[in-house]
Amino acid sequence: MLWLIGGVTGGIAGGVGLARGVTTDQVIARAYGEIWPLLMSDAVVIGAAVAGACVVRAVTAVQMERIATDARADAPEAADTAAEFVG
C-alpha cells in the first residue's frame, strides 16, 4: 500500500506521481518498472516516522528527569519514587 501512496503523493518531487496527470494504472505499472523513486518515497516516510519516535523518546526522558529533579527539591521521600521511574 505504501508504494501506491508514494507513487501518488511522494512522487511529486520525483515526477512520478499523479501530479503529472497520469492515471492510477500508469502509476501501478511504473511501480513494477521504476521502483527506485517509489522506494525512496517509502524511505522518506519511514525515516520521518523513526525521527518522530526518537524526538518523542528524547522529550519524554527530559520530562522524566525534570519531574525527578522537582520531586527531589520538594520532598526527599518523593524523590526516591520519582527516581525509580527515571531509571
N, C-alpha and C positions, 0 to 999 in steps of 0.2 A: 504494500500500500504506500509506503514511504517513497518508493521510486516514482509512483504516479504523481504524488503531491509535488515531489521535486521537479518532475517534468512540467507540471502546470505552474507552480509558483517559483520555485528556486531557479528555474531556467531563465528567469527574466534577465539576470546578469550575464548568463552564458549564451543567451539567444536560442535556447532550446525549448522554451515553454509555449503556452498558448498565447502569450502576449504578442507573438509574431503573427497570429491569425491562422494557426494550423488547427486541424481537427484533433479530437482526442485519439482517434485511431492512428493518426500520424505520430502522436507523442508516444503511444504504446509501441508502435513499430520501431521508432527510433530508440526506445529503451532497450531493445534487443540488439540494435546495431551500434549505437553510440552510447555506450554505458558509462563512460568516464565522467561526462558532465553531470549525469544523474547521481553517480556515486559521490561526486564532490558535494552536491546539494545535500545528500544524506549525511556526509561527514560534517558539514557545517551545522546541521540541525543537532546531530549527536554531540558535537563539540560545545554548542551553546547549552545543551542540557547538562553536560558534565561541568561546565564552568558555573552554571547556576547552582548546582548541587554543592560545589566547592565553596561558593560565596555563602550559601545558607549555613554550611557547616562552620565556616570561619566566624560568621556573625554570632552563631549560637555559642561557640566557645568563648568569645569575648563577653557575651552577655552573662554566661555562667560564671566566668571569672569575676565580673563586676558584682554579681549577686553575692558571691563568696566574700569578696572584699568588703562590701557594705555590711554583711552579716557579722564579720569579724569586728568591725568598728562599733556596731550597735550592741551586740550581745555576744560575749565569748562562747557561751554554750550553744548558740545558734550557728556559730562559725564551724563547729565540728560537723554538724548536719549538712551545711552548705558545701563544705569541703569534700564530703563524700560524693556529692553529685558532680563536682568538677573533676574529680579523679584523684 
